Amino acid sequence: MKSKKALFNDLGLYFGDNEFLKGLNAKGVSNETYGRKSCIYFNARDKETRRNLEAFLAIKGYKVNRDYDRDGARIEVQVSYFKGDRWWE
């Protein structure tokens, strides 16, 4: 399982901006920990970007839940355990 830090670095590379370098403080990012399962949630702008980004993240070795928000642009990525502290929009 890859870390949240690695995820934010790869998102920054994918989008070509520094917003994701803020980690959990990046705009539109939320997180939740369910027992030992930690997830990061973020918006992918639109459905096409979502599909392309999900494919990119899967190739990079991330566990992407493609069934989450199926008709929307929100992505759920499971990362290595961390103490998830809140959910926000």
C-alpha positions in Angstrom: 0.0 0.0 0.0 1.4 3.4 -0.9 1.5 6.4 1.4 -0.5 9.6 1.4 2.7 11.5 0.9 3.5 9.5 -2.3 -0.1 10.1 -3.5 0.1 13.8 -3.1 3.4 13.9 -4.9 2.0 12.0 -7.8 -1.1 14.1 -7.9 1.1 17.2 -8.1 3.0 15.7 -11.0 -0.2 14.7 -12.8 -1.9 18.1 -12.5 1.3 20.1 -12.9 0.7 22.3 -9.9 1.8 22.6 -6.3 -1.7 22.5 -4.6 -1.4 18.9 -3.7 2.0 19.5 -2.0 -0.2 20.9 0.8 -1.2 17.3 1.5 -4.4 17.0 3.6 -4.7 20.8 3.5 -5.0 20.9 -0.3 -8.3 22.4 -1.6 -11.0 19.7 -2.1 -9.1 17.0 -0.3 -10.7 15.0 2.5 -9.8 11.8 4.4 -11.3 9.1 6.5 -10.0 6.2 8.4 -12.2 3.2 8.9 -10.5 1.0 11.5 -7.2 0.2 9.8 -8.3 1.4 6.3 -7.3 4.9 5.4 -8.6 6.7 2.4 -8.0 10.0 0.6 -10.9 11.7 -1.3 -10.6 14.5 -3.9 -12.3 15.9 -6.9 -11.0 15.2 -10.4 -12.7 18.2 -12.1 -14.8 16.1 -14.5 -15.6 12.5 -15.4 -13.1 12.2 -18.2 -10.3 13.5 -15.9 -11.4 11.1 -13.3 -11.2 8.1 -15.6 -7.7 9.1 -16.8 -6.5 9.8 -13.3 -7.8 6.5 -12.0 -5.9 4.7 -14.7 -2.7 6.7 -14.0 -3.0 6.0 -10.2 -3.6 2.3 -10.8 -0.5 2.0 -13.0 1.5 3.8 -10.3 0.3 1.1 -7.8 -2.5 2.8 -5.9 -5.6 1.1 -4.7 -8.4 3.1 -6.4 -12.0 2.4 -5.7 -13.6 2.8 -9.1 -17.0 2.1 -7.7 -17.0 5.2 -5.4 -19.1 8.1 -6.7 -19.5 6.2 -10.0 -21.4 9.0 -11.8 -19.4 11.9 -10.4 -15.9 13.2 -10.4 -14.9 12.3 -6.8 -12.1 9.7 -6.3 -11.4 7.5 -3.4 -7.8 6.1 -3.0 -6.8 3.8 -0.2 -3.4 4.6 1.3 -1.3 3.1 4.0 -2.7 3.6 7.5 -2.6 7.0 9.1 -4.6 8.6 11.8 -7.4 10.1 9.7 -8.8 13.0 11.6 -11.8 14.4 9.8 -14.0 14.5 6.7 -14.6 17.9 5.0 -15.7 19.3 1.7 
